[in-house]
Amino acid sequence: MPERSDISVRGLAIGAAIVVAGIAASLGVSAFIAARVPAPATGPSRGEPPRIEGAALQTAPPQDFAAFAREKQARLASYGSVDAEHAHIPIEEAMRILAQRTRR
């Protein structure tokens, strides 16, 4: 004779059906509310989706990069003022000064 189980399959099925029905009801009510109630028009966009403009494409990337590299190389090899308290010096000079400081 098989042993009787303390778990009721019918009770489990009823419990699962209640859980599924609750989830379906909450999703249905949420969808109904979202469809019927408009989004509040607050904030700088006043409820409108943002306008996204396309990226500005480079017309001559190799030439742009070459100009960028020339500009950066010129800055590395020159003296100049950054602001009232700071200046920049050529990279070779900066490396020489740093090497002298570390030898002491």
Contacts in CASP RR format, 6 or more apart in sequence:
PFRMAT RR
TARGET T0000
AUTHOR 0000-0000-0000
METHOD contacts of the structure
MODEL  1
MPERSDISVRGLAIGAAIVVAGIAASLGVSAFIAARVPAPATGPSRGEPP
RIEGAALQTAPPQDFAAFAREKQARLASYGSVDAEHAHIPIEEAMRILAQ
RTRR
39 47 0 8 1.000
40 47 0 8 1.000
41 47 0 8 1.000
58 64 0 8 1.000
75 88 0 8 1.000
76 90 0 8 1.000
76 91 0 8 1.000
77 90 0 8 1.000
77 91 0 8 1.000
77 92 0 8 1.000
78 88 0 8 1.000
78 90 0 8 1.000
79 87 0 8 1.000
79 88 0 8 1.000
79 89 0 8 1.000
79 90 0 8 1.000
80 87 0 8 1.000
80 88 0 8 1.000
80 89 0 8 1.000
81 87 0 8 1.000
81 88 0 8 1.000
82 88 0 8 1.000
END
